[in-house]
Amino acid sequence: MGKRASDGIGLAYCKLLAKQGFNILMISRSDEKLKTVQKEVQAQNQDVIVSYEVQDLGKLSTYKEYVDRFQKVFQSIDVGILINNAGIGFTGSYLQMTYEEAEAVFALNNFHATYLCKMLMSTQTSRNERTGIIAVASLMAYYHFPWHIYYSCTKRFIEYLYQGVNFEAQADIRTKGKFDVQCYLPGFVATKLSRKEVGFTIPDTITAAEGALKDLGRREISYGVIDHHILGWLIKFLVKTIPESIIGFILMKEGEATHKKLRSKGYSFI
Ligand SMILES: NC(=O)c1ccc[n+]([C@@H]2O[C@H](COP(=O)([O-])OP(=O)(O)OC[C@H]3O[C@@H](n4cnc5c(N)ncnc54)[C@H](OP(=O)(O)O)[C@@H]3O)[C@@H](O)[C@H]2O)c1
């Protein structure tokens, strides 16, 4: 089951899992896009069922809304792997961001990763096979990147949550061995969201998702590809060793420049 799956990394997960024989349920906002990719994935994998649900995840904000929308869906299918991939980040300083932008980042990045994970774990403890639960965070979780603070913070939240949940799941006799909870932290991947082409340290979506899937059950934190593993290590090393006044200043300049560049092209998000 893939979330936010009609494009980018989410679609890559769906293609890879369909190839491995999983039935696929994709969720995103656009009926038209979903119909097109559903046909594409189905045509390439005729022995599995590829279906979709149209839902703007940014419009759901309470646990009750998630239960009302997805409880029945979860109960009607056997969920082997849940991928919480939805995410958005607006650029701008804390003061510049509008309340609406701030709210949208929180709602889309955090709620589904929190509520759907909990909902699935509560209903799957009697399942015989292991269940995989993945959330897509970002390497930007490793620092409170100025002018991208909300994005960084929401990704940090997911990283902490999934590490904690995986620890508890393995420590609790009721859930031990039943769940593999993983947080995937990519650097730039070539997608519409990043507006980057494949290149040095920028993998295509299939390579990225394939790497993260290979780590499922082996690592609670995955970087997908070795370049991103090294980048993650580098960011952690730099923020630990370089004084905050220097690294913060450099990243602030970079964040501001990115913001100006994006806004001048009419984009508001990363
Ligand atoms: N690409 C990168 O460089 C990069 C790096 C680090 C982390 N990430 C993270 O990876 C995840 C996926 O990013 P991506 O680059 O693959 O994005 P993408 O190429 O823009 O794909 C976005 C997908 O999400 C769907 N979507 C967008 N808003 C939605 C909403 N409100 N509700 C439901 N579905 C929604 C889109 O379909 P519809 O438009 O039809 O809804 C589309 O299928 C995000 O969490 C992002 O933060 C990406």
The ligand as a MOL file (V3000), in Angstrom:
LIG
                    3D

  0  0  0     0  0            999 V3000
M  V30 BEGIN CTAB
M  V30 COUNTS 48 52 0 0 0
M  V30 BEGIN ATOM
M  V30 1 N 12.5970 14.4370 -4.0460 0
M  V30 2 C 13.5080 14.7250 -3.1510 0
M  V30 3 O 14.5880 15.2390 -3.4490 0
M  V30 4 C 13.2430 14.4310 -1.6890 0
M  V30 5 C 14.2970 14.5510 -0.7900 0
M  V30 6 C 14.0800 14.2840 0.5410 0
M  V30 7 C 12.8230 13.8920 0.9700 0
M  V30 8 N 11.8110 13.8020 0.0700 0 CHG=1
M  V30 9 C 10.4920 13.4120 0.5570 0
M  V30 10 O 10.0010 12.3490 -0.2390 0
M  V30 11 C 8.5760 12.3770 -0.2750 0
M  V30 12 C 8.0890 12.2720 -1.7130 0
M  V30 13 O 8.6310 13.3270 -2.4660 0
M  V30 14 P 8.6970 13.2840 -4.0600 0
M  V30 15 O 9.8950 14.0840 -4.4210 0
M  V30 16 O 8.5480 11.9060 -4.5460 0 CHG=-1
M  V30 17 O 7.3910 14.1120 -4.4500 0
M  V30 18 P 6.6330 14.2650 -5.8860 0
M  V30 19 O 7.4420 13.7840 -7.0040 0
M  V30 20 O 6.1390 15.6780 -5.8880 0
M  V30 21 O 5.3810 13.2890 -5.7610 0
M  V30 22 C 4.3750 13.6930 -4.9510 0
M  V30 23 C 3.2640 12.6660 -4.8940 0
M  V30 24 O 2.4510 12.9750 -3.7630 0
M  V30 25 C 1.0950 13.2300 -4.1550 0
M  V30 26 N 0.5610 14.2870 -3.2750 0
M  V30 27 C 0.9580 15.5620 -3.1970 0
M  V30 28 N 0.2680 16.2150 -2.2470 0
M  V30 29 C -0.6110 15.3230 -1.7310 0
M  V30 30 C -1.6360 15.3990 -0.7350 0
M  V30 31 N -1.9060 16.5310 -0.1000 0
M  V30 32 N -2.3660 14.2840 -0.4430 0
M  V30 33 C -2.1310 13.1360 -1.1000 0
M  V30 34 N -1.1770 13.0040 -2.0360 0
M  V30 35 C -0.4320 14.0830 -2.3570 0
M  V30 36 C 1.1960 13.6100 -5.5970 0
M  V30 37 O 0.0460 13.2590 -6.3090 0
M  V30 38 P -1.1670 14.2820 -6.4710 0
M  V30 39 O -0.5760 15.5360 -6.9860 0
M  V30 40 O -2.0700 13.5750 -7.4100 0
M  V30 41 O -1.7800 14.4090 -5.1230 0
M  V30 42 C 2.3490 12.6940 -6.0680 0
M  V30 43 O 1.8950 11.3960 -6.2790 0
M  V30 44 C 8.1760 13.6690 0.4490 0
M  V30 45 O 7.8220 13.3610 1.7700 0
M  V30 46 C 9.4430 14.4960 0.4450 0
M  V30 47 O 9.4970 15.3930 1.5330 0
M  V30 48 C 11.9850 14.0510 -1.2680 0
M  V30 END ATOM
M  V30 BEGIN BOND
M  V30 1 1 1 2
M  V30 2 2 2 3
M  V30 3 1 2 4
M  V30 4 1 4 5
M  V30 5 2 4 48
M  V30 6 2 5 6
M  V30 7 1 6 7
M  V30 8 2 7 8
M  V30 9 1 8 9
M  V30 10 1 8 48
M  V30 11 1 9 10
M  V30 12 1 9 46
M  V30 13 1 10 11
M  V30 14 1 11 12
M  V30 15 1 11 44
M  V30 16 1 12 13
M  V30 17 1 13 14
M  V30 18 2 14 15
M  V30 19 1 14 16
M  V30 20 1 14 17
M  V30 21 1 17 18
M  V30 22 2 18 19
M  V30 23 1 18 20
M  V30 24 1 18 21
M  V30 25 1 21 22
M  V30 26 1 22 23
M  V30 27 1 23 24
M  V30 28 1 23 42
M  V30 29 1 24 25
M  V30 30 1 25 26
M  V30 31 1 25 36
M  V30 32 1 26 27
M  V30 33 1 26 35
M  V30 34 2 27 28
M  V30 35 1 28 29
M  V30 36 1 29 30
M  V30 37 2 29 35
M  V30 38 1 30 31
M  V30 39 2 30 32
M  V30 40 1 32 33
M  V30 41 2 33 34
M  V30 42 1 34 35
M  V30 43 1 36 37
M  V30 44 1 36 42
M  V30 45 1 37 38
M  V30 46 2 38 39
M  V30 47 1 38 40
M  V30 48 1 38 41
M  V30 49 1 42 43
M  V30 50 1 44 45
M  V30 51 1 44 46
M  V30 52 1 46 47
M  V30 END BOND
M  V30 END CTAB
M  END
